[in-house]
């Protein structure tokens, strides 16, 4: 199978989770780097992602980093993300060959992960408004839909019903759907009938799946990808494709409490970005021809969980923040205003000489 063509210099299909939800208030702020001392803001400032120049710069940066696919968060018809995609991103004159696919946010569309009322109408709407666009991602000639937390739907006993409704709605609109499920997490079970319901599986929550805190270290990275390889073997047995995942780090203290941060440095004495480089190096080895050697990055611009690889304005490295203790947000980890470091790493590790 030949995936959608790309003019990047990579033989991989590099995808990023893209969040078109930032408006005039930058989605309410609430992200780690605005609390650092000094603050480390996006290179573009706290932008409105419907701004044509912002989209153009995101596209240029993506192509420079070998990113050819945006898997865009989608919360329903007429929502902000839907409007940004349909009226600003997909019609953009600089879109060129960048592919777009929707990331179906089950938490917002399937209430309590059991209520199926929206599913058929949602897929009918998506089919009518997205699938025929020349930049919408197709795999094996089929429009691809990425579905968040299928593993929770499976646990609740409603995955088969959800997938059946999605496929039926797409079929009624004239399409055979290619469904990528967020099914992979932690260690794989000995067997899973749920995997066979999906066309491909992946792991969105790399942070939670890896289970690290502070400095992850090479051993944790190795263990994570050993588990991913086991998931891949299980998927292969089920006749389902596997898409490896990677992330640069994690810190969600700006938006919520309760999760320990993971540094972007592999070890305390490592250089910034070494965790991401170590993860990308192993992820590329698990890519498959069936998906165009696709790998996914969590994320392009999820600033609230500090998983973004989008450039940060250069700023001095710091552990200090504006909390009473001075380190409640940073947890004592050092953060740098990293510029385009993560784009450089991604390009270097996904370019075949």
C-alpha positions as CSV (number, residue, x, y, z in Angstrom):
1,X,0.0,0.0,0.0
2,X,1.2,3.5,-0.8
3,X,0.2,6.1,1.8
4,X,-0.7,9.6,0.8
5,X,2.4,11.1,-0.8
6,X,4.5,13.7,1.0
7,X,7.3,16.0,-0.1
8,X,9.2,15.9,3.2
9,X,12.6,14.4,3.2
10,X,11.5,11.4,5.4
11,X,10.5,7.9,4.4
12,X,8.3,7.9,7.5
13,X,4.8,9.3,7.8
14,X,5.4,11.5,10.8
15,X,2.1,12.6,12.5
16,X,1.5,15.0,15.4
17,X,-1.5,15.4,17.5
18,X,-2.7,19.0,16.7
19,X,-5.0,21.1,18.8
20,X,-7.0,23.8,17.0
21,X,-8.6,25.1,20.2
22,X,-6.5,28.2,21.0
23,X,-8.4,31.5,20.8
24,X,-7.9,35.0,22.0
25,X,-7.3,33.9,25.6
26,X,-5.0,31.0,24.5
27,X,-7.7,28.5,25.7
28,X,-7.7,30.1,29.1
29,X,-3.9,29.9,29.7
30,X,-3.3,27.4,32.5
31,X,-0.1,26.0,31.2
32,X,3.2,25.3,32.9
33,X,5.4,27.7,30.9
34,X,3.4,30.8,31.6
35,X,4.2,30.3,35.3
36,X,7.9,29.9,35.0
37,X,10.3,32.6,36.0
38,X,11.1,34.0,33.5
39,X,8.0,32.8,31.5
40,X,8.6,30.6,28.4
41,X,5.8,31.5,25.9
42,X,5.2,30.1,22.4
43,X,7.5,31.5,19.8
44,X,4.4,32.9,18.2
45,X,3.1,34.3,21.4
46,X,-0.3,33.3,22.9
47,X,-1.8,32.9,19.4
48,X,-5.3,32.5,17.9
49,X,-4.9,29.3,15.8
50,X,-7.4,30.6,13.2
51,X,-4.9,33.3,12.3
52,X,-3.6,32.7,8.7
53,X,0.0,33.6,9.6
54,X,0.0,31.2,12.6
55,X,-1.3,28.4,10.4
56,X,1.3,29.2,7.7
57,X,4.1,29.1,10.3
58,X,2.9,25.8,11.8
59,X,2.9,24.3,8.3
60,X,6.4,25.6,7.6
61,X,7.7,24.3,10.8
62,X,6.0,20.9,10.3
63,X,7.5,20.4,6.9
64,X,10.9,21.4,8.2
65,X,10.6,18.7,10.9
66,X,9.4,16.0,8.4
67,X,5.9,16.2,9.9
68,X,3.4,15.4,7.1
69,X,0.3,14.7,9.1
70,X,-1.8,16.6,11.7
71,X,-4.2,14.4,13.7
72,X,-6.5,17.2,14.8
73,X,-8.6,17.2,18.0
74,X,-12.3,17.2,17.1
75,X,-15.1,17.8,19.6
76,X,-18.2,17.9,17.4
77,X,-20.0,19.7,14.6
78,X,-19.8,23.5,15.0
79,X,-17.3,23.4,17.8
80,X,-14.3,25.7,17.8
81,X,-12.0,22.9,16.5
82,X,-14.4,22.0,13.7
83,X,-14.7,25.7,12.6
84,X,-10.9,26.2,12.7
85,X,-10.4,23.1,10.6
86,X,-13.1,23.7,8.0
87,X,-12.8,27.4,7.6
88,X,-9.2,28.2,8.3
89,X,-6.8,25.1,8.1
90,X,-8.2,23.0,5.3
91,X,-8.7,25.9,2.9
92,X,-5.3,27.5,3.8
93,X,-3.2,28.3,0.7
94,X,0.0,26.9,2.3
95,X,-1.5,23.6,3.2
96,X,0.3,22.0,0.2
97,X,0.7,18.2,0.9
98,X,0.2,18.2,4.7
99,X,-2.5,15.7,5.5
100,X,-5.2,16.1,8.1
101,X,-7.1,13.4,10.0
102,X,-9.6,13.9,12.8
103,X,-9.0,12.7,16.4
104,X,-12.4,11.8,17.7
105,X,-12.6,13.0,21.3
106,X,-14.7,10.3,22.8
107,X,-14.7,12.0,26.2
108,X,-16.8,14.8,24.7
109,X,-18.8,12.9,22.2
110,X,-19.6,9.6,24.1
111,X,-20.9,10.7,27.4
112,X,-19.6,8.5,30.3
113,X,-18.0,6.4,27.6
114,X,-21.3,4.6,27.2
115,X,-23.8,6.9,25.5
116,X,-23.8,6.3,21.7
117,X,-26.4,9.0,20.8
118,X,-23.9,11.2,18.9
119,X,-21.8,8.6,17.1
120,X,-23.7,7.9,13.9
121,X,-24.6,11.6,13.3
122,X,-21.0,12.6,14.0
123,X,-19.5,10.2,11.5
124,X,-22.1,11.2,8.9
125,X,-21.1,14.9,9.4
126,X,-17.4,14.1,9.2
127,X,-17.9,12.1,6.0
128,X,-19.9,14.9,4.4
129,X,-17.5,17.7,5.4
130,X,-14.0,16.1,5.5
131,X,-13.5,12.9,3.6
132,X,-13.5,14.3,0.1
133,X,-11.0,17.0,0.9
134,X,-7.8,16.2,-1.1
135,X,-5.7,16.7,2.1
136,X,-7.7,14.3,4.3
137,X,-5.7,11.3,5.2
138,X,-6.6,8.0,3.5
139,X,-4.9,4.7,4.2
140,X,-5.5,1.9,1.7
141,X,-7.9,4.3,-0.1
142,X,-10.0,4.6,3.1
143,X,-10.5,7.8,5.1
144,X,-8.8,7.5,8.5
145,X,-10.5,8.3,11.8
146,X,-8.4,8.3,15.0
147,X,-10.5,7.5,18.0
148,X,-9.4,8.5,21.5
149,X,-9.6,6.0,24.4
150,X,-11.0,3.1,22.6
151,X,-9.4,1.1,25.5
152,X,-12.0,2.7,27.8
153,X,-14.8,1.9,25.5
154,X,-13.5,-1.7,25.4
155,X,-13.4,-1.8,29.2
156,X,-17.0,-0.5,29.4
157,X,-18.1,-3.2,26.9
158,X,-19.2,-0.7,24.2
159,X,-16.3,-0.7,21.7
160,X,-17.9,-3.2,19.3
161,X,-21.1,-1.1,19.3
162,X,-19.2,2.1,18.7
163,X,-17.1,0.7,15.9
164,X,-20.2,-0.9,14.2
165,X,-22.0,2.5,14.4
166,X,-19.1,4.3,12.9
167,X,-18.6,1.9,10.1
168,X,-22.3,1.8,9.3
169,X,-22.6,5.6,9.2
170,X,-19.5,5.9,7.0
171,X,-20.8,3.1,4.7
172,X,-24.1,4.8,4.3
173,X,-22.2,7.9,3.1
174,X,-20.2,5.8,0.6
175,X,-17.0,5.3,2.5
176,X,-15.2,2.3,4.1
177,X,-13.7,3.7,7.3
178,X,-10.1,3.1,8.5
179,X,-10.2,3.3,12.3
180,X,-7.1,3.9,14.4
181,X,-7.9,3.2,18.0
182,X,-6.1,4.5,21.1
183,X,-6.0,1.0,22.4
184,X,-2.4,0.6,23.6
185,X,-1.5,1.2,27.2
186,X,1.0,-0.3,29.6
187,X,1.7,-4.0,29.2
188,X,-0.4,-5.9,26.7
189,X,-2.9,-8.6,27.7
190,X,-2.3,-12.2,26.6
191,X,-4.9,-11.7,24.0
192,X,-7.5,-9.2,23.0
193,X,-10.5,-9.5,20.7
194,X,-10.9,-5.7,20.8
195,X,-7.8,-5.2,18.7
196,X,-9.4,-7.1,15.8
197,X,-12.2,-4.6,15.7
198,X,-9.8,-1.8,14.7
199,X,-7.7,-1.3,11.6
200,X,-4.7,0.0,13.5
201,X,-3.9,0.7,17.2
202,X,-1.6,3.2,18.9
203,X,-0.9,4.8,22.3
204,X,-1.9,8.4,22.8
205,X,-1.0,8.7,26.5
206,X,2.7,7.8,26.3
207,X,3.3,9.5,29.7
208,X,0.8,7.3,31.5
209,X,1.7,4.2,29.7
210,X,5.4,4.6,30.4
211,X,4.7,5.3,34.1
212,X,7.8,7.4,34.8
213,X,8.3,10.5,36.9
214,X,11.2,12.9,37.2
215,X,14.0,11.7,34.9
216,X,12.7,8.6,33.0
217,X,16.2,7.2,32.2
218,X,17.1,4.8,29.4
219,X,15.9,1.8,31.2
220,X,12.3,3.1,31.3
221,X,12.5,4.0,27.6
222,X,13.7,0.5,26.8
223,X,10.9,-1.0,28.9
224,X,8.3,1.1,27.2
225,X,9.3,0.1,23.7
226,X,9.7,-3.5,24.7
227,X,6.0,-3.4,25.8
228,X,5.2,-1.6,22.6
229,X,6.8,-4.4,20.6
230,X,4.7,-6.9,22.5
231,X,1.6,-4.9,21.6
232,X,2.7,-4.9,18.0
233,X,3.0,-8.7,18.0
234,X,-0.5,-9.0,19.5
235,X,-1.8,-6.6,16.8
236,X,-0.1,-8.6,14.0
237,X,-1.8,-11.7,15.3
238,X,-5.1,-10.0,15.1
239,X,-4.5,-8.7,11.6
240,X,-4.4,-5.1,12.8
241,X,-1.7,-2.5,12.1
242,X,0.4,-0.9,14.8
243,X,1.5,2.7,15.0
244,X,4.3,3.6,17.5
245,X,4.2,6.7,19.6
246,X,6.6,9.1,21.2
247,X,6.5,12.3,23.4
248,X,9.1,14.9,24.6
249,X,8.0,15.0,28.3
250,X,5.0,15.8,30.5
251,X,3.9,18.4,33.0
252,X,0.2,19.3,33.5
253,X,0.6,21.3,36.7
254,X,-0.6,24.4,35.0
255,X,-4.1,22.9,34.3
256,X,-4.6,20.4,37.1
257,X,-3.1,18.7,40.1
258,X,-2.2,15.0,40.6
259,X,0.3,14.0,38.0
260,X,4.1,13.9,38.6
261,X,6.1,15.6,35.9
262,X,8.6,13.9,33.6
263,X,11.6,15.9,32.5
264,X,12.6,16.4,28.9
265,X,16.1,15.4,29.9
266,X,16.7,11.6,29.9
267,X,18.9,11.8,33.0
268,X,19.6,14.7,35.4
269,X,22.9,15.3,33.8
270,X,21.6,14.8,30.2
271,X,21.0,17.6,27.7
272,X,17.5,18.9,27.2
273,X,15.7,16.9,24.5
274,X,17.4,13.6,25.2
275,X,14.3,11.9,26.3
276,X,12.6,12.8,23.0
277,X,15.6,11.7,20.9
278,X,15.8,8.4,22.7
279,X,12.1,7.7,22.2
280,X,12.0,8.7,18.5
281,X,15.0,6.4,17.8
282,X,13.1,3.4,19.1
283,X,9.7,4.4,17.7
284,X,11.0,4.5,14.1
285,X,12.0,0.8,14.5
286,X,8.4,-0.2,15.1
287,X,6.9,1.5,12.1
288,X,5.1,-0.6,9.5
289,X,4.8,-0.5,5.7
290,X,1.0,-1.0,6.0
291,X,0.6,2.5,7.5
292,X,3.4,4.2,5.4
293,X,5.8,3.7,8.3
294,X,3.7,6.0,10.5
295,X,4.7,7.2,13.9
296,X,2.9,9.7,16.1
297,X,4.1,12.4,18.4
298,X,2.1,13.5,21.4
299,X,2.0,16.4,20.7
300,X,2.4,19.4,18.4
301,X,0.8,22.0,20.7
302,X,-0.9,20.5,23.8
303,X,0.6,23.3,26.0
304,X,-1.5,22.4,29.0
305,X,0.3,19.1,29.5
306,X,3.6,20.4,28.2
307,X,3.9,17.7,25.6
308,X,4.3,20.2,22.8
309,X,7.2,20.2,20.3
310,X,6.0,23.6,18.8
311,X,8.8,26.1,19.3
312,X,9.1,28.1,22.5
313,X,10.6,31.6,22.6
314,X,14.2,31.4,23.7
315,X,14.6,32.0,27.4
316,X,17.0,31.2,30.2
317,X,16.7,27.7,31.7
318,X,14.9,27.8,35.1
319,X,13.4,25.7,37.9
320,X,11.7,28.7,39.4
321,X,8.0,29.5,39.0
322,X,5.5,32.0,40.4
323,X,4.0,29.6,43.0
324,X,4.3,30.3,46.7
325,X,7.0,27.7,47.1
326,X,8.7,28.8,43.9
327,X,8.7,25.2,42.4
328,X,5.1,23.9,42.7
329,X,4.7,24.0,38.9
330,X,8.3,22.9,37.9
331,X,8.6,20.3,40.6
332,X,12.3,21.3,40.8
333,X,12.9,20.1,37.2
334,X,14.7,22.5,34.9
335,X,12.9,23.9,31.8
336,X,14.6,25.7,29.0
337,X,13.2,28.2,26.4
338,X,14.1,25.6,23.8
339,X,13.4,27.4,20.5
340,X,13.2,24.8,17.7
341,X,15.1,22.1,19.4
342,X,12.4,19.4,19.1
343,X,11.8,20.1,15.5
344,X,15.5,19.7,14.9
345,X,15.5,16.4,16.8
346,X,12.5,15.0,14.9
347,X,14.0,16.0,11.5
348,X,17.4,14.5,12.4
349,X,15.9,11.2,13.6
350,X,13.4,10.7,10.8
351,X,15.6,11.6,7.8
352,X,17.1,8.7,6.0
353,X,20.5,9.6,4.4
